[in-house]
Protein backbone atom coordinates (compact mmCIF):
# COMPACT_ATOMS: atom_id res chain seq x y z
CA UNK A 1 0.00 0.00 0.00
CA UNK A 2 1.15 3.52 -0.76
CA UNK A 3 2.42 5.69 2.05
CA UNK A 4 2.65 9.35 1.15
CA UNK A 5 5.59 11.39 2.38
CA UNK A 6 7.61 14.33 1.17
CA UNK A 7 11.31 13.83 0.67
CA UNK A 8 13.48 15.71 3.14
CA UNK A 9 16.52 16.70 1.09
CA UNK A 10 18.54 17.43 4.22
CA UNK A 11 18.45 13.69 4.93
CA UNK A 12 18.91 12.24 1.46
CA UNK A 13 22.25 10.84 0.36
CA UNK A 14 23.18 11.05 -3.31
CA UNK A 15 24.01 7.33 -3.64
CA UNK A 16 21.90 5.34 -6.05
CA UNK A 17 19.06 3.61 -4.19
CA UNK A 18 19.18 -0.17 -4.07
CA UNK A 19 16.65 -2.04 -6.21
CA UNK A 20 13.37 -2.61 -4.32
CA UNK A 21 13.59 -6.30 -5.15
CA UNK A 22 17.02 -6.64 -3.54
CA UNK A 23 16.05 -4.62 -0.46
CA UNK A 24 12.99 -6.81 0.11
CA UNK A 25 14.45 -10.24 -0.63
CA UNK A 26 17.86 -10.05 1.01
CA UNK A 27 17.16 -9.55 4.70
CA UNK A 28 18.35 -10.43 8.14
CA UNK A 29 15.30 -10.93 10.33
CA UNK A 30 16.01 -14.06 12.34
CA UNK A 31 12.46 -14.27 13.69
CA UNK A 32 11.66 -15.63 10.23
CA UNK A 33 14.79 -17.74 9.70
CA UNK A 34 18.51 -17.24 9.34
CA UNK A 35 18.85 -17.37 5.55
CA UNK A 36 18.72 -14.07 3.71
CA UNK A 37 15.74 -15.27 1.71
CA UNK A 38 13.79 -16.59 4.73
CA UNK A 39 12.14 -13.30 5.78
CA UNK A 40 10.73 -12.68 2.29
CA UNK A 41 9.45 -16.26 2.20
CA UNK A 42 8.02 -16.53 5.69
CA UNK A 43 7.08 -13.05 6.91
CA UNK A 44 3.66 -13.11 5.26
CA UNK A 45 2.36 -14.76 8.45
CA UNK A 46 3.04 -11.61 10.45
CA UNK A 47 -0.15 -9.69 11.29
CA UNK A 48 0.65 -6.00 11.42
CA UNK A 49 -2.86 -4.83 12.32
CA UNK A 50 -4.07 -4.40 14.96
CA UNK A 51 -0.69 -3.41 16.41
CA UNK A 52 0.04 -1.53 19.58
CA UNK A 53 3.28 -0.26 21.02
CA UNK A 54 3.83 0.23 24.73
CA UNK A 55 6.02 3.17 25.63
CA UNK A 56 6.94 2.99 29.29
CA UNK A 57 9.64 3.15 31.92
CA UNK A 58 11.29 6.36 33.06
CA UNK A 59 8.76 8.68 31.43
CA UNK A 60 6.22 11.14 32.81
CA UNK A 61 3.58 10.12 30.28
CA UNK A 62 3.66 6.41 29.49
CA UNK A 63 1.63 5.61 26.40
CA UNK A 64 0.15 2.67 24.59
CA UNK A 65 -0.36 3.68 20.99
CA UNK A 66 -1.83 1.81 18.08
CA UNK A 67 -0.12 1.96 14.73
CA UNK A 68 -2.55 4.53 13.29
CA UNK A 69 -1.96 7.00 16.11
CA UNK A 70 1.78 6.47 15.75
CA UNK A 71 1.57 7.22 12.03
CA UNK A 72 -0.14 10.54 12.83
CA UNK A 73 2.12 11.55 15.69
CA UNK A 74 4.37 13.66 13.44
CA UNK A 75 4.57 14.44 9.72
CA UNK A 76 6.07 11.60 7.70
CA UNK A 77 9.06 12.33 5.56
CA UNK A 78 11.17 10.37 3.11
CA UNK A 79 14.86 10.05 3.81
CA UNK A 80 17.45 8.24 1.73
CA UNK A 81 19.93 6.54 4.03
CA UNK A 82 22.87 4.26 3.54
CA UNK A 83 22.50 0.95 5.36
CA UNK A 84 25.65 -0.91 6.38
CA UNK A 85 25.27 -4.47 7.62
CA UNK A 86 27.80 -5.78 10.12
CA UNK A 87 28.35 -8.66 7.68
CA UNK A 88 30.09 -6.37 5.20
CA UNK A 89 27.42 -5.46 2.66
CA UNK A 90 25.46 -2.26 2.21
CA UNK A 91 22.35 -0.85 0.58
CA UNK A 92 20.80 2.57 0.02
CA UNK A 93 17.15 2.81 1.03
CA UNK A 94 14.47 5.50 0.84
CA UNK A 95 12.76 5.17 4.21
CA UNK A 96 9.57 6.89 5.41
CA UNK A 97 9.11 8.00 8.99
CA UNK A 98 9.92 10.77 11.41
CA UNK A 99 12.69 11.45 13.90
CA UNK A 100 12.37 9.28 16.97
CA UNK A 101 12.86 12.47 19.01
CA UNK A 102 9.26 13.40 18.14
CA UNK A 103 8.07 10.43 20.16
CA UNK A 104 10.51 11.16 22.97
CA UNK A 105 8.99 14.64 23.30
CA UNK A 106 5.50 13.19 23.69
CA UNK A 107 6.33 10.87 26.60
CA UNK A 108 8.59 13.29 28.50
CA UNK A 109 11.43 11.12 29.85
CA UNK A 110 12.46 11.70 33.47
CA UNK A 111 16.01 12.55 34.48
CA UNK A 112 16.59 8.85 35.11
CA UNK A 113 16.06 7.90 31.49
CA UNK A 114 19.63 7.26 30.33
CA UNK A 115 18.88 4.64 27.69
CA UNK A 116 16.07 3.49 25.42
CA UNK A 117 15.30 -0.18 24.93
CA UNK A 118 13.42 -1.52 21.90
CA UNK A 119 11.71 -4.90 21.93
CA UNK A 120 10.67 -6.78 18.81
CA UNK A 121 7.57 -9.00 18.71
CA UNK A 122 8.38 -12.63 19.50
CA UNK A 123 5.35 -14.72 18.60
CA UNK A 124 6.07 -18.27 17.55
CA UNK A 125 2.74 -18.52 15.79
CA UNK A 126 3.57 -15.68 13.45
CA UNK A 127 7.34 -16.02 13.41
CA UNK A 128 8.69 -19.48 12.60
CA UNK A 129 12.27 -18.54 13.54
CA UNK A 130 11.37 -17.75 17.14
CA UNK A 131 11.53 -21.48 17.91
CA UNK A 132 15.24 -21.58 17.08
CA UNK A 133 18.02 -21.17 19.63
CA UNK A 134 20.07 -18.80 17.53
CA UNK A 135 19.21 -15.90 19.86
CA UNK A 136 17.34 -15.39 23.10
CA UNK A 137 13.92 -14.06 22.21
CA UNK A 138 12.49 -11.49 22.16
CA UNK A 139 15.02 -9.47 20.19
CA UNK A 140 16.12 -6.47 22.21
CA UNK A 141 18.09 -3.48 21.01
CA UNK A 142 19.03 -0.25 22.70
CA UNK A 143 20.44 3.24 22.41
CA UNK A 144 21.82 5.83 24.76
CA UNK A 145 19.20 8.57 25.18
CA UNK A 146 21.31 11.16 23.34
CA UNK A 147 21.70 8.77 20.42
CA UNK A 148 17.95 8.17 20.38
CA UNK A 149 17.39 11.92 20.36
CA UNK A 150 19.66 12.49 17.37
CA UNK A 151 17.59 13.72 14.42
CA UNK A 152 19.04 10.97 12.19
CA UNK A 153 17.38 8.28 14.35
CA UNK A 154 14.29 7.51 12.33
CA UNK A 155 11.13 5.84 13.55
CA UNK A 156 10.22 4.16 10.30
CA UNK A 157 6.91 3.04 8.83
CA UNK A 158 7.62 2.75 5.13
CA UNK A 159 10.16 2.44 2.34
CA UNK A 160 10.13 3.12 -1.41
CA UNK A 161 6.88 5.10 -1.08
CA UNK A 162 5.02 2.18 0.50
CA UNK A 163 4.29 0.82 3.95
CA UNK A 164 7.07 -1.42 5.21
CA UNK A 165 6.95 -4.95 3.81
CA UNK A 166 6.75 -7.47 6.66
CA UNK A 167 10.24 -8.78 6.00
CA UNK A 168 11.66 -5.30 6.49
CA UNK A 169 10.23 -4.88 9.99
CA UNK A 170 6.58 -3.89 9.55
CA UNK A 171 4.68 -2.11 10.86
CA UNK A 172 7.34 0.03 12.49
CA UNK A 173 11.05 -0.16 13.07
CA UNK A 174 14.03 1.99 13.90
CA UNK A 175 16.58 3.06 11.30
CA UNK A 176 19.96 4.21 12.61
CA UNK A 177 22.11 4.80 9.56
CA UNK A 178 25.39 5.38 11.42
CA UNK A 179 25.18 2.01 13.16
CA UNK A 180 25.35 -1.53 11.84
CA UNK A 181 21.95 -2.69 10.64
CA UNK A 182 21.19 -5.06 13.52
CA UNK A 183 20.98 -2.08 15.91
CA UNK A 184 17.78 -0.99 14.18
CA UNK A 185 15.05 -3.02 15.87
CA UNK A 186 12.22 -4.26 13.65
CA UNK A 187 8.51 -4.90 14.30
CA UNK A 188 8.68 -3.03 17.61
CA UNK A 189 6.11 -3.75 20.33
CA UNK A 190 7.73 -2.07 23.30
CA UNK A 191 9.86 0.99 23.89
CA UNK A 192 11.24 1.39 27.40
CA UNK A 193 13.15 4.31 28.82
CA UNK A 194 15.58 2.92 31.34
CA UNK A 195 18.32 3.82 33.80
CA UNK A 196 20.83 1.11 32.89
CA UNK A 197 22.34 0.03 29.60
CA UNK A 198 19.91 -2.44 28.01
CA UNK A 199 21.07 -6.04 27.57
CA UNK A 200 20.87 -6.24 23.81
CA UNK A 201 20.46 -9.51 21.92
CA UNK A 202 23.59 -9.74 19.79
CA UNK A 203 25.75 -8.31 22.51
CA UNK A 204 24.52 -11.02 24.89
CA UNK A 205 25.01 -13.70 22.25
CA UNK A 206 28.59 -12.74 21.31
CA UNK A 207 29.93 -9.81 23.38
CA UNK A 208 33.36 -9.93 21.72
CA UNK A 209 31.82 -9.60 18.27
CA UNK A 210 28.91 -7.19 18.73
CA UNK A 211 29.31 -4.22 21.04
CA UNK A 212 26.48 -2.19 22.51
CA UNK A 213 27.27 0.84 20.35
CA UNK A 214 28.11 -0.97 17.10
CA UNK A 215 28.74 2.25 15.23
CA UNK A 216 29.95 1.68 11.70
CA UNK A 217 33.71 1.92 12.08
CA UNK A 218 36.21 0.88 9.41
CA UNK A 219 39.01 0.89 11.99
CA UNK A 220 37.51 -1.71 14.30
CA UNK A 221 37.44 -5.15 12.71
CA UNK A 222 34.92 -7.80 13.47
CA UNK A 223 36.92 -10.72 14.91
CA UNK A 224 36.16 -12.78 11.84
CA UNK A 225 36.41 -10.20 9.09
CA UNK A 226 37.59 -6.71 8.29
CA UNK A 227 35.12 -3.83 8.44
CA UNK A 228 37.33 -1.56 6.32
CA UNK A 229 35.36 -2.16 3.15
CA UNK A 230 31.95 -3.23 1.98
CA UNK A 231 30.04 -4.49 -1.03
CA UNK A 232 27.13 -2.38 -2.23
CA UNK A 233 24.33 -4.78 -3.10
CA UNK A 234 23.39 -4.65 -6.76
CA UNK A 235 26.28 -2.41 -7.75
CA UNK A 236 29.65 -3.85 -6.80
CA UNK A 237 30.46 -6.91 -8.84
CA UNK A 238 33.23 -9.35 -9.51
CA UNK A 239 35.47 -6.88 -11.23
CA UNK A 240 35.45 -4.07 -8.73
CA UNK A 241 37.34 -3.83 -5.51
CA UNK A 242 35.09 -3.52 -2.47
CA UNK A 243 34.35 0.11 -1.58
CA UNK A 244 35.82 1.72 1.51
CA UNK A 245 33.55 1.86 4.53
CA UNK A 246 33.19 5.35 5.98
CA UNK A 247 33.42 6.26 9.67
CA UNK A 248 29.87 6.38 11.08
CA UNK A 249 28.82 5.19 7.61
CA UNK A 250 29.55 8.70 6.40
CA UNK A 251 27.25 10.37 8.96
CA UNK A 252 29.85 12.53 10.64
CA UNK A 253 27.19 14.67 12.30
CA UNK A 254 26.91 12.00 15.00
CA UNK A 255 30.61 12.22 15.91
CA UNK A 256 29.96 14.70 18.73
CA UNK A 257 27.86 12.07 20.52
CA UNK A 258 31.03 10.07 21.04
CA UNK A 259 33.63 12.78 21.66
CA UNK A 260 36.16 11.65 24.25
CA UNK A 261 35.13 8.00 23.93
CA UNK A 262 37.61 5.32 22.91
CA UNK A 263 35.67 3.80 20.04
CA UNK A 264 38.02 0.82 19.84
CA UNK A 265 37.01 -0.10 23.37
CA UNK A 266 33.38 0.92 23.09
CA UNK A 267 32.83 -0.67 19.71
CA UNK B 1 27.48 -62.03 -4.23
CA UNK B 2 28.23 -58.35 -4.11
CA UNK B 3 27.64 -56.36 -7.25
CA UNK B 4 30.76 -56.10 -9.37
CA UNK B 5 30.47 -54.06 -12.55
CA UNK B 6 32.12 -55.05 -15.80
CA UNK B 7 34.80 -52.61 -17.02
CA UNK B 8 32.20 -51.15 -19.38
CA UNK B 9 29.67 -50.66 -16.61
CA UNK B 10 32.34 -49.12 -14.42
CA UNK B 11 33.18 -46.65 -17.17
CA UNK B 12 29.52 -45.63 -17.32
CA UNK B 13 29.33 -45.26 -13.54
CA UNK B 14 32.49 -43.17 -13.53
CA UNK B 15 31.19 -40.87 -16.26
CA UNK B 16 27.94 -40.38 -14.39
CA UNK B 17 29.70 -39.54 -11.13
CA UNK B 18 31.99 -37.18 -13.01
CA UNK B 19 29.04 -35.27 -14.44
CA UNK B 20 26.99 -35.32 -11.24
CA UNK B 21 29.88 -33.89 -9.29
CA UNK B 22 30.09 -31.01 -11.76
CA UNK B 23 26.41 -30.11 -11.31
CA UNK B 24 26.94 -27.82 -8.31
CA UNK B 25 29.54 -25.93 -10.32
CA UNK B 26 27.25 -25.53 -13.31
CA UNK B 27 24.38 -24.55 -11.02
CA UNK B 28 26.58 -21.73 -9.70
CA UNK B 29 27.57 -20.63 -13.18
CA UNK B 30 23.91 -20.64 -14.18
CA UNK B 31 22.76 -18.63 -11.15
CA UNK B 32 25.47 -16.04 -11.73
CA UNK B 33 25.00 -15.83 -15.49
CA UNK B 34 21.25 -15.31 -15.15
CA UNK B 35 21.77 -12.75 -12.38
CA UNK B 36 19.61 -14.55 -9.82
CA UNK B 37 21.76 -13.91 -6.78
CA UNK B 38 21.40 -10.76 -4.71
CA UNK B 39 24.87 -11.09 -3.30
CA UNK B 40 26.65 -13.47 -5.65
CA UNK B 41 30.07 -13.08 -4.08
CA UNK B 42 29.00 -14.30 -0.68
CA UNK B 43 26.81 -17.02 -2.16
CA UNK B 44 29.66 -18.41 -4.22
CA UNK B 45 32.00 -18.37 -1.24
CA UNK B 46 29.53 -20.23 0.98
CA UNK B 47 28.43 -22.63 -1.73
CA UNK B 48 31.92 -23.73 -2.77
CA UNK B 49 32.85 -24.11 0.90
CA UNK B 50 29.85 -26.36 1.50
CA UNK B 51 30.62 -28.51 -1.54
CA UNK B 52 34.20 -28.94 -0.41
CA UNK B 53 32.89 -30.37 2.85
CA UNK B 54 30.34 -32.55 1.07
CA UNK B 55 33.01 -34.06 -1.17
CA UNK B 56 35.41 -34.57 1.71
CA UNK B 57 32.68 -36.53 3.49
CA UNK B 58 31.77 -38.49 0.36
CA UNK B 59 35.42 -39.36 -0.24
CA UNK B 60 35.85 -40.47 3.35
CA UNK B 61 32.69 -42.57 3.03
CA UNK B 62 34.14 -44.73 0.25
CA UNK B 63 36.14 -47.07 2.47
CA UNK B 64 33.42 -47.69 5.08
CA UNK B 65 30.84 -48.20 2.33
CA UNK B 66 33.09 -50.63 0.55
CA UNK B 67 33.62 -52.65 3.71
CA UNK B 68 29.96 -52.72 4.58
CA UNK B 69 28.71 -53.54 1.10
CA UNK B 70 31.57 -55.57 -0.25
CA UNK B 71 31.54 -53.31 -3.33
CA UNK B 72 35.26 -53.14 -3.87
CA UNK B 73 34.84 -51.25 -7.13
CA UNK B 74 33.81 -48.17 -5.12
CA UNK B 75 37.52 -47.70 -4.53
CA UNK B 76 37.87 -46.89 -8.22
CA UNK B 77 35.77 -43.74 -7.68
CA UNK B 78 37.74 -42.46 -4.73
CA UNK B 79 40.42 -40.55 -6.59
CA UNK B 80 37.87 -38.65 -8.63
CA UNK B 81 35.80 -37.80 -5.56
CA UNK B 82 38.88 -36.60 -3.71
CA UNK B 83 39.89 -34.48 -6.66
CA UNK B 84 36.43 -32.92 -6.68
CA UNK B 85 36.89 -32.01 -3.00
CA UNK B 86 40.08 -30.27 -4.10
CA UNK B 87 38.34 -28.66 -7.08
CA UNK B 88 35.68 -27.05 -4.86
CA UNK B 89 38.28 -26.13 -2.24
CA UNK B 90 40.30 -24.42 -4.95
CA UNK B 91 37.22 -22.49 -6.09
CA UNK B 92 36.49 -21.60 -2.46
CA UNK B 93 40.03 -20.34 -1.91
CA UNK B 94 39.93 -18.43 -5.19
CA UNK B 95 36.74 -16.62 -4.18
CA UNK B 96 38.45 -15.61 -0.94
CA UNK B 97 41.52 -14.33 -2.78
CA UNK B 98 39.44 -12.67 -5.47
CA UNK B 99 36.35 -11.25 -3.80
CA UNK B 100 37.78 -10.52 -0.37
CA UNK B 101 41.23 -9.33 -1.40
CA UNK B 102 41.12 -8.64 -5.10
CA UNK B 103 44.26 -10.74 -5.63
CA UNK B 104 46.40 -8.80 -3.18
CA UNK B 105 48.31 -11.80 -1.87
CA UNK B 106 50.03 -9.84 0.89
CA UNK B 107 46.68 -8.62 2.25
CA UNK B 108 45.23 -12.08 1.94
CA UNK B 109 48.08 -13.59 3.95
CA UNK B 110 47.63 -10.94 6.65
CA UNK B 111 44.02 -12.00 6.93
CA UNK B 112 45.08 -15.65 7.13
CA UNK B 113 47.37 -14.93 10.07
CA UNK B 114 44.98 -12.58 11.84
CA UNK B 115 41.78 -14.63 11.83
CA UNK B 116 41.89 -18.11 13.32
CA UNK B 117 38.98 -19.45 11.29
CA UNK B 118 40.72 -18.44 8.09
CA UNK B 119 44.05 -19.79 9.36
CA UNK B 120 42.46 -23.19 9.88
CA UNK B 121 40.71 -23.17 6.50
CA UNK B 122 43.91 -22.10 4.78
CA UNK B 123 45.94 -24.88 6.42
CA UNK B 124 43.33 -27.42 5.36
CA UNK B 125 43.53 -26.14 1.79
CA UNK B 126 47.35 -26.17 1.71
CA UNK B 127 47.35 -29.73 3.02
CA UNK B 128 45.00 -30.77 0.23
CA UNK B 129 47.47 -29.61 -2.44
CA UNK B 130 50.01 -32.44 -2.07
CA UNK B 131 47.18 -34.97 -2.10
CA UNK B 132 45.87 -33.58 -5.38
CA UNK B 133 49.35 -33.39 -6.87
CA UNK B 134 50.15 -37.01 -5.96
CA UNK B 135 46.84 -38.38 -7.15
CA UNK B 136 48.14 -39.75 -10.45
CA UNK B 137 49.21 -43.36 -10.97
CA UNK B 138 52.69 -42.15 -11.83
CA UNK B 139 53.01 -40.39 -8.49
CA UNK B 140 51.79 -43.46 -6.61
CA UNK B 141 54.55 -45.45 -8.30
CA UNK B 142 57.18 -42.83 -7.71
CA UNK B 143 56.34 -42.51 -4.03
CA UNK B 144 55.76 -46.19 -3.43
CA UNK B 145 52.45 -47.50 -2.11
CA UNK B 146 53.37 -47.31 1.56
CA UNK B 147 54.60 -43.74 1.51
CA UNK B 148 51.76 -42.66 -0.73
CA UNK B 149 49.21 -44.13 1.68
CA UNK B 150 50.88 -42.46 4.63
CA UNK B 151 50.79 -39.10 2.84
CA UNK B 152 47.14 -39.50 1.97
CA UNK B 153 46.26 -40.16 5.61
CA UNK B 154 46.54 -36.35 5.78
CA UNK B 155 42.87 -36.32 4.84
CA UNK B 156 42.12 -37.48 8.41
CA UNK B 157 43.52 -34.13 9.55
CA UNK B 158 42.10 -32.08 6.69
CA UNK B 159 38.47 -33.06 7.24
CA UNK B 160 38.38 -32.12 10.95
CA UNK B 161 40.17 -28.84 10.11
CA UNK B 162 37.48 -28.15 7.54
CA UNK B 163 34.78 -28.76 10.15
CA UNK B 164 36.56 -26.49 12.62
CA UNK B 165 36.79 -23.77 9.96
CA UNK B 166 33.05 -24.07 9.30
CA UNK B 167 32.23 -24.19 13.02
CA UNK B 168 34.28 -21.08 13.75
CA UNK B 169 32.76 -19.24 10.83
CA UNK B 170 29.32 -19.85 12.29
CA UNK B 171 30.33 -19.27 15.93
CA UNK B 172 29.38 -15.60 16.12
CA UNK B 173 25.88 -16.32 15.00
CA UNK B 174 25.55 -19.39 17.24
CA UNK B 175 24.15 -21.20 14.22
CA UNK B 176 25.66 -24.61 14.84
CA UNK B 177 23.18 -27.04 13.32
CA UNK B 178 25.12 -27.68 10.14
CA UNK B 179 28.60 -27.71 11.69
CA UNK B 180 27.33 -30.22 14.27
CA UNK B 181 25.84 -32.40 11.54
CA UNK B 182 29.06 -32.36 9.49
CA UNK B 183 31.11 -32.90 12.62
CA UNK B 184 29.09 -36.01 13.46
CA UNK B 185 29.39 -37.37 9.94
CA UNK B 186 33.17 -36.97 9.93
CA UNK B 187 33.33 -38.41 13.45
CA UNK B 188 31.44 -41.52 12.34
CA UNK B 189 33.53 -41.90 9.18
CA UNK B 190 36.82 -41.60 11.05
CA UNK B 191 35.54 -43.49 14.08
CA UNK B 192 34.62 -46.46 11.88
CA UNK B 193 38.23 -46.68 10.75
CA UNK B 194 39.54 -46.62 14.29
CA UNK B 195 37.05 -49.26 15.32
CA UNK B 196 37.93 -51.52 12.40
CA UNK B 197 41.64 -51.04 12.97
CA UNK B 198 41.26 -52.11 16.61
CA UNK B 199 39.01 -55.01 15.78
CA UNK B 200 41.53 -56.07 13.17
CA UNK B 201 44.34 -56.15 15.73
CA UNK B 202 42.52 -58.16 18.37
CA UNK B 203 40.80 -60.43 15.90
CA UNK B 204 37.39 -59.79 17.43
CA UNK B 205 34.23 -60.25 15.41
CA UNK B 206 33.80 -57.47 12.89
CA UNK B 207 37.40 -57.71 11.82
CA UNK B 208 38.02 -57.96 8.14
CA UNK B 209 39.91 -61.11 7.17
CA UNK B 210 41.12 -59.43 3.99
CA UNK B 211 43.24 -56.89 5.86
Interface residues (C-beta under 8 A of the other chain):
Chain A: X22 X25 X26 X34 X36 X87 X89 X133 X134 X135 X205 X206 X209 X210 X222 X223 X224 X225 X226 X231 X233 X234 X237 X238 X241 X242
Chain B: X38 X39 X40 X41 X42 X98 X99 X100 X102 X111 X115 X117 X168 X169 X171 X172 X173 X174 X175
